[in-house]
């Protein structure tokens, strides 16, 4: 059964078009603004131009649907598709950065290619990972610590935020579980423009 959902929304001066299919793919297209949007009633300011980012072909090895929230996360946003945990601390540089909601039950997966998606323009990927882990997943070896962290309300734990720049093309993220280490909570994923924050 083919299920299609089309949503037209405004996001920080951007236009968003999301399509989802029952084959576990979610496509999103929207523009990163080149400048801050003007306040309503500020005059005859021409529309902001920007580079359109398309996030397509989101595939999760477990078969679960990971929805993309193009408007990003805010305090109180639910972290996972299968658990009622939420953010009670979120760094300003992640405001309005598209958020990929993962499944906490996937925290024990070890695959080297667990999440795949495609972008048509350079991006900065942010991974928030449980500080209680004793080792980092291998796929994060080139990620840099931003010095910031999210906070999870359910377990009173910090989740440090690491980032890496990617060129346009397919992006592959590995599983959360590291051999001989407790899985802890599943990581969270944010996909922003290359000049966002840290």
C-alpha positions in Angstrom: 0.0 0.0 0.0 1.4 3.3 -1.1 0.9 6.1 1.4 1.9 9.6 0.5 1.9 12.7 2.7 2.5 16.2 1.4 3.0 19.0 3.9 3.7 22.6 3.0 5.0 24.6 5.9 7.1 27.6 6.8 10.5 27.0 8.5 12.7 30.0 9.5 12.0 31.8 6.2 12.0 28.5 4.3 9.5 26.5 2.4 9.2 22.8 3.2 7.8 19.9 1.2 7.8 16.5 2.9 6.8 13.2 1.3 6.8 9.9 3.0 6.3 6.4 1.6 5.5 3.1 3.2 8.9 1.8 2.0 10.5 3.6 4.9 11.8 6.5 2.8 11.1 10.1 3.7 12.1 13.0 1.4 12.2 16.5 2.5 13.1 19.6 0.5 13.5 23.1 2.0 15.8 26.1 1.8 18.4 27.3 4.2 18.1 31.1 4.3 21.1 33.2 3.4 20.1 35.9 6.0 17.8 36.3 9.0 14.1 36.7 7.9 12.6 40.1 8.3 10.0 40.8 10.9 6.4 41.1 9.8 5.5 44.6 8.6 9.1 45.5 8.1 8.5 47.0 4.7 8.8 45.9 1.1 11.8 43.7 1.7 12.4 41.3 -1.2 12.1 37.5 -0.5 15.2 35.8 1.0 17.0 33.6 -1.5 18.7 30.5 -0.2 20.2 27.2 -1.3 17.6 24.5 -1.4 18.5 21.5 0.7 16.9 18.1 -0.1 17.1 15.3 2.4 16.0 12.1 0.5 16.1 8.3 0.7 16.1 8.0 4.5 16.6 4.3 5.0 16.9 2.6 8.4 18.3 -0.9 8.6 15.9 -2.0 11.3 12.9 -1.2 9.0 11.6 1.5 11.4 10.3 4.8 10.1 12.5 7.7 11.3 10.5 10.9 10.8 12.3 14.1 9.8 11.2 17.3 11.6 12.3 20.1 9.3 11.4 22.8 11.8 13.8 21.2 14.3 13.4 20.4 18.0 12.4 22.6 20.9 12.3 22.1 24.7 9.8 19.3 25.3 10.2 17.8 21.8 9.9 14.0 22.0 13.3 12.4 21.2 12.2 9.0 20.1 9.5 7.3 18.1 9.0 4.6 20.7 9.7 6.3 24.1 8.2 9.4 25.8 11.6 11.0 26.5 12.0 14.7 25.7 14.6 17.4 25.6 14.9 19.8 28.6 18.1 21.4 27.4 18.9 22.3 23.8 21.9 24.5 22.6 20.9 27.6 20.6 22.9 26.6 17.6 20.5 23.7 17.1 17.4 25.9 17.0 15.5 25.3 13.7 18.0 22.7 12.6 16.1 19.7 11.0 15.8 16.8 13.5 15.7 13.1 12.6 13.7 11.3 15.3 15.3 7.9 16.0 13.9 4.8 17.8 15.3 4.1 21.3 14.8 0.3 20.7 17.4 0.6 18.0 20.1 1.5 20.6 21.6 -2.0 20.5 22.2 -2.1 16.7 25.9 -2.5 15.6 25.7 -2.2 11.8 28.3 0.0 10.1 25.5 1.3 7.8 22.5 1.6 10.0 21.0 4.9 8.8 21.4 6.2 5.3 20.1 9.4 3.7 21.1 11.6 0.8 21.6 15.4 0.7 22.1 17.6 -2.4 24.2 20.3 -0.7 26.9 20.3 2.0 25.6 19.9 5.5 26.8 19.7 9.1 25.5 16.5 10.9 25.2 16.6 14.7 25.0 13.5 16.8 23.9 13.7 20.4 25.2 10.6 22.2 24.7 9.3 25.8 27.7 10.4 28.0 27.4 7.2 30.0 28.8 5.2 27.1 32.3 3.9 27.8 33.2 4.0 24.1 32.1 5.8 20.9 30.7 4.1 17.8 33.3 3.6 15.1 31.5 5.8 12.6 32.0 8.8 14.8 35.8 8.7 14.7 35.9 11.9 12.6 33.3 13.8 14.6 34.3 16.7 16.8 33.0 17.5 20.2 31.1 20.8 20.2 31.4 21.2 24.0 27.6 21.3 24.2 25.1 18.7 25.3 21.4 17.8 25.3 19.7 16.7 28.4 17.3 13.8 28.6 14.4 14.2 31.1 13.8 10.5 31.7 17.2 9.3 32.9 18.7 12.7 34.0 21.7 12.1 31.6 23.7 14.5 29.4 24.1 13.6 25.7 27.1 15.3 24.3 26.8 16.8 20.8 29.4 15.9 18.2 29.5 17.3 14.6 31.0 16.6 11.2 30.8 18.3 7.9 29.6 16.3 4.9 29.6 17.1 1.2 26.6 16.5 -1.0 25.7 12.9 -1.5 24.9 9.8 0.5 25.6 10.0 4.3 25.9 6.8 6.3 25.6 6.5 10.1 26.5 3.4 11.9 24.7 1.7 14.8 24.7 3.0 18.4 26.1 -0.1 20.1 29.8 -0.6 20.7 31.2 -4.2 21.4 31.8 -4.7 25.1 30.0 -1.5 26.0 26.5 -0.9 27.3 24.3 0.5 24.5 22.6 3.1 26.8 20.2 5.4 24.9 20.0 5.7 21.1 21.7 8.8 19.6 19.8 11.7 18.2 20.5 13.3 14.7 20.3 16.9 13.5 21.1 17.9 9.9 22.0 21.6 9.5 23.8 24.0 7.1 27.6 23.8 7.1 28.0 27.2 8.9 25.6 26.4 11.8 27.0 26.8 15.3 30.0 24.7 16.2 
